[in-house]
């Protein structure tokens, strides 16, 4: 068994679409959908979607860095979002659907900053990368019906991924399915 698990937290728009890609990687113990970055303790989904709490929809990942390093998590994160969109992600608009990397320590911050700088000069995007890198704040797990949504409601999950425009964008940008 690996030594110590660490936390990583990413906001990538709708958290339903952020869970499965991380779940599929080795060394990932759990991926929890939730809310972070805001000012209201224990917010509900309805409150977060009202854009009055300051929270982002996010995922918190417990991972083993010896098996799947943080740098790989960050690289995967970029391939799940449009990092040039400050107003939300794909069909989802508003503050709760903004993107962000929330770092838990200085090493994560430095890794995320280096990765963002590489992406900015890669030529992959013609617009600036606007995803902020922020210190981690309290993370509040979302309601149970949001957890592992892709497993509980696979048909709706796939319809949402395609209907929101996320699947098509990612395939055009990265060639991913």
N, C-alpha and C positions, 0 to 999 in steps of 0.2 A: 504494500500500500504506500502511496506517495506520502511525503512528510506532512506538509501543511497546506491546507486549502486557503485561497484568497478570494476576495470579492472584486468584481468588476461591475460597473453600472453604466448603461448606455440608454439614451433616449433616441429613438429612431422613428418617430411617428407612432402609428398604432402598434401597441405592444403585442397584439396577436401575431403580427408578421415578424416579430423579432425573436420569438421563442424557438421555433423549429430549427432555423439554421444553426443556432448555438447548441441546442440539444443534440444535434447530429454529430458533434465533434467529440473526439476522445478527451478524457480528462475533465469533462464538465459534470459536476455533481448535481447541480440544479440550476434552473432558470425560472425566476419568479417575476411575474408581471406586477407592476405597481406604479407608484407615484413618488416623485422626488423633486427637489429644487424649489419648492414653494414655501409658503408661510403658514398654512393652515394644518394643524395636527390632524391625523387620521381622516383625510378627506375621502369622500365617496366619489365614485365614477361620475355621477351627475354634477357634483361640485367642481371636479377637475375640468370636465368638459364645458363648464360655464365660463372658463377662463378668468375666474375670480380668486383662485387659490395660489396662482403662480407656479403650480406643479406641472411637470412634464409627465406624459406616459413614458414609462421606462421599464427596462428589465434589469434585474440584479442577478448576476451569475456567480455561483460558487464554483471555482475551478482549481485544478492542480497545475501550477505553472511548470512543473517538471515535465508534464505530459503535453500540455497545451499552453505555451507561454502567452503572457499578456499581449505581447506584440502581435501575435497571430489573432487574438481576439479583436484587437483594434483594426487590423487589416480586413478581417471578415466584416466588422461593423461598417466600414466604408462601402463595402460591396452590397450592403442592404438598404442604403439610403440615397437620397439626392442631397449631398452636402452643400449645394449651392442655394437651397431653398430655405429662406428664413421665416416663411409664413406658415409652415406646416410640412406635410409630406403627402405628395400625390393628391388624392381626392380629399384628404383630411386637412382642413385649414384651422388655424387658431394656435394660440400659445401652447396648449397642452400637447400639440403634435409637432412641436419644434424638435430639432435634433440637438444632442449634446453628448459629450463624453464627461462623465463624473469620475474624477480620480480619487483613489483612497490613500495614496501616499505619493511622495515626491518622485519615486521611480516611475510610477504610472503616469504622472504628469509629464515627465520628460519624454517617456516613450510615446505618449499620445501627441505631444508637440512635434517630435521628430517625424512621426508618421504623417501628420497633417501637412507639414512642410514638404515632405516628399510628394504627397498627393497634389499640392498646389503647383508644383513645378513639373508634374508628370505630363501635362497637356491633355489629360483625360477629360477635363472640364474647361469650358471656355469662360465661365463665370467664376468669381472668387468663391473659395471655400468659406462658408459662414458658420459652420458648426463650431460652437464654443467648447472649450475645455475648462471645466469648472470643478471646484472642490466638491466632493461628495457631501451630501446632506442626509438627513434622516430619510429612510426609505420606508414607504408604507405599502405592504402587499395589497394588491387589488382584490376585489371580491372574488370568491371561489369560482364563479362561473366564467371569469376571465382567464383563470389559470389553465395552461396547456390547451388553449382553445382549439388549436389545430388538430388535436387528438379527439376532443369531445365532439367537435362539429366540423369534420373534414370537408364536407361538400360546401358548407357556407364559408369556411376559411378560404378554400381555393377560389370560390366565386368572388369573395372580397378582394383577395390578392390581385386577381385579374381585373375586376371592375374598378378598383381604385386607381389603376394605372401603374402600380408598383411592379408587377411581374414583367410587363412590357418594357418599362424603363430599364430595369435591371438586366434584362436579356439584351437590350440594345447596347447598354454601356459595358457590360461585363461578359456577355455571352452565357450568363447563368440561366438555369431553368426556374 
